[in-house]
């Protein structure tokens, strides 16, 4: 079957692994969802739906054993099968946690160590082109350093800023290591798209602060100068001028697609004292994505969404339709929109408590249930892909993501492209 080069319909396999209970317990979603035992069945499901792009990554905490020490056994088996099936992985290298020997995101060694892992992966799997080095950096720093939910479980602005600067620096340096191995790599930076609504006039100031803070991870990642209030906030909470200047000069935005994740929980109401609670989808994906695009001017991809299948049975199907309508509206407004993702392939476990509690509660958000039976939203997504994959190219025959498929990696055309990109990066590094 030919693969549409104009638009990436994707799903993902949930691979979060943060620690909770002061680091004594790790939440491994691949284990909870049965992926370690049923990964071949899961890849069969991807094929069944006609999906060719999969957000996926090896479990960092069991693969990265120590500095310069790796166990690629599980990755060797799974990525060999993805390559055989010609499924394009969007490789997620760090998803909300680190190995026990690193500790947590307060560790200043993390941004030095993680790029070596990223390079080692790229060298082991040179046919992989698409990457998300660190998933949802803003969420990871917020839940770990500010909300006290995961990993270091801190509840301070300094904890948040420390986690954020370490995570984003690690992400940036990992991109450079990957580019050195795979010069035509493309980075799809999956990040949560947030908005904070003031509940009353006294809440305007805290809402404005939160709406500025939501951009920090991508501002640093893409080398965009933050506004004066956020600059003061960063420096007041432990970031040095030298650390800030690093982000302005080392970005790889010309290799980037901005991934926007959007759930019904991404918009918030804000009280005067800074408390927040869900507002529902007031603006929606369309409006909030425009805000992010106006700021960064990058091609965009809807990289995560889902909704629980409720008592009626069509709630997730209706949410899929609504998100797709928003994607089409963004795309038809002239914004380069290159992909859409229902996340994840199977149901998840305990995300109703943001993984803070180990209750074993199944969240019915998947295209398949945990017995690998297709859900109504899975059938609806398959139909959506069948209907739209040949229509989307009509917008522009020039808007093509330069993806090299796994079975094209060793072709002369792919070799020429990598050689050209290697030459381009060498000139860039010399300032030419």
C-alpha positions, 0 to 999 in steps of 0.5 A, spaced: 500 500 500 502 506 498 503 511 504 501 518 503 507 523 503 502 529 504 499 527 511 501 523 517 495 519 520 498 516 526 497 513 533 501 512 539 503 506 544 503 509 551 510 509 554 509 513 560 514 511 566 514 516 571 516 514 579 511 516 584 511 515 592 518 519 593 521 515 587 519 508 591 514 506 585 515 506 578 508 507 573 510 503 567 504 504 562 507 499 557 507 493 563 500 496 565 497 495 558 500 489 556 505 491 551 511 487 553 507 481 552 503 483 546 507 488 542 506 484 535 498 484 536 499 491 537 503 492 531 497 488 527 492 493 530 496 499 527 496 495 520 489 493 521 487 501 521 491 503 515 496 507 519 503 508 517 506 513 523 506 510 530 509 514 536 513 509 539 519 508 544 523 503 548 522 504 555 528 508 558 528 506 565 530 498 562 534 500 556 539 505 559 542 501 564 548 506 566 553 511 563 554 508 556 551 501 558 544 499 554 540 493 553 537 494 546 534 487 547 526 489 547 528 495 542 531 490 537 525 486 537 520 491 536 523 496 531 525 490 527 518 488 526 516 496 525 521 496 519 519 489 516 512 492 516 514 499 513 511 503 519 514 509 520 516 510 528 516 517 531 521 515 536 519 518 543 526 517 547 524 520 554 517 520 556 516 523 563 521 519 567 528 517 568 532 511 570 533 510 577 540 511 577 539 518 574 534 519 580 529 525 577 529 531 573 533 535 578 539 532 577 544 537 573 547 531 570 541 529 566 542 534 560 549 531 559 548 524 559 541 524 555 544 526 549 549 520 549 543 515 550 540 519 544 546 518 540 546 511 541 539 509 539 540 513 533 547 509 531 543 502 533 537 504 529 540 509 523 533 508 519 529 511 524 528 519 522 522 522 526 524 523 533 521 526 539 527 526 544 523 528 550 515 528 550 511 534 553 517 537 556 512 543 559 507 537 562 513 533 565 516 539 568 510 542 571 508 535 574 514 533 577 517 540 579 511 544 581 505 540 582 508 535 586 505 529 582 511 525 579 519 524 580 522 529 584 515 531 587 517 538 588 512 544 589 516 550 587 517 555 582 524 553 583 523 546 582 519 547 576 525 551 573 530 547 574 526 541 571 525 545 565 532 547 564 534 540 565 529 537 560 529 542 555 537 542 554 537 535 554 532 535 548 536 540 544 543 537 545 539 530 544 537 533 537 544 535 535 547 528 537 541 525 533 543 530 527 550 528 527 548 521 526 542 522 521 542 529 518 535 529 515 532 527 522 526 531 523 523 532 530 516 532 532 516 536 538 509 533 542 507 538 547 501 540 551 497 546 548 494 550 554 490 556 555 488 559 562 481 563 563 481 568 568 474 566 572 474 573 575 477 580 574 482 579 580 484 572 577 487 576 570 494 577 573 495 569 575 492 567 568 496 572 564 502 569 568 500 562 567 499 563 559 506 566 559 509 560 562 505 555 558 510 557 552 517 556 556 518 549 554 518 551 546 520 558 547 527 555 550 527 549 545 526 553 539 530 559 541 525 564 542 526 570 547 521 570 552 518 576 555 521 580 560 516 577 566 518 570 564 525 572 563 525 575 571 521 569 573 527 564 570 532 568 573 529 569 580 528 561 580 535 559 578 536 559 571 543 563 569 544 568 564 549 563 561 544 557 561 538 562 558 543 564 552 545 557 550 537 556 548 538 562 544 544 559 540 543 552 539 536 551 537 534 546 531 528 549 529 529 548 521 528 541 523 522 541 527 515 540 526 511 543 532 506 537 535 500 540 539 497 535 544 490 537 545 485 534 550 478 536 553 483 538 560 487 542 556 484 549 558 483 551 565 479 556 569 483 560 574 481 563 581 484 569 584 489 565 588 492 561 583 487 555 583 485 552 577 480 547 575 478 544 568 474 549 563 472 544 558 474 546 551 472 553 551 477 555 545 478 548 542 484 546 538 483 550 532 484 557 536 489 555 541 494 552 536 493 558 532 496 562 538 502 557 538 503 557 531 503 565 531 508 565 536 513 559 532 511 559 525 513 552 524 509 546 521 504 543 526 501 536 527 496 534 532 500 529 536 495 527 541 488 527 543 483 522 546 476 521 550 473 516 554 468 512 551 462 513 555 455 510 557 452 512 550 458 509 546 459 514 541 463 520 546 470 518 543 467 518 536 464 525 536 470 527 539 474 524 534 470 528 529 470 534 533 478 534 533 478 532 525 474 538 524 479 543 528 485 540 524 481 541 517 480 548 519 487 550 521 489 547 515 484 550 511 486 557 514 493 556 510 497 553 516 502 548 514 498 542 518 502 535 516 499 530 521 493 528 526 494 523 532 489 519 536 493 517 542 493 511 544 492 505 540 490 501 546 486 503 552 490 506 558 491 505 565 490 510 571 490 516 567 484 518 570 489 520 576 494 522 572 498 516 574 499 518 581 495 512 584 496 505 582 489 503 582 489 499 576 483 503 573 482 502 565 481 508 561 477 507 555 481 511 550 484 507 545 482 505 538 482 498 541 481 495 548 486 491 552 483 485 550 485 488 543 478 488 540 477 494 536 473 500 539 468 504 535 473 510 535 478 505 532 473 503 526 471 511 525 478 513 525 480 507 520 474 510 516 476 517 516 483 515 514 480 511 508 476 517 506 481 523 507 488 520 505 487 521 498 483 528 499 488 532 503 494 532 497 489 537 493 491 543 498 498 543 495 502 538 492 508 542 494 507 541 502 510 534 503 514 532 509 521 529 507 520 522 510 524 516 508 520 510 509 524 504 512 524 500 506 527 506 502 533 507 507 538 504 503 536 507 496 541 512 492 536 517 493 535 517 500 543 517 501 543 523 496 539 527 501 542 525 507 549 527 504 546 534 502 543 535 509 550 533 512 553 538 508 548 543 510 549 542 517 557 542 516 556 549 513 551 551 518 556 549 524 561 553 520 557 559 520 557 559 512 
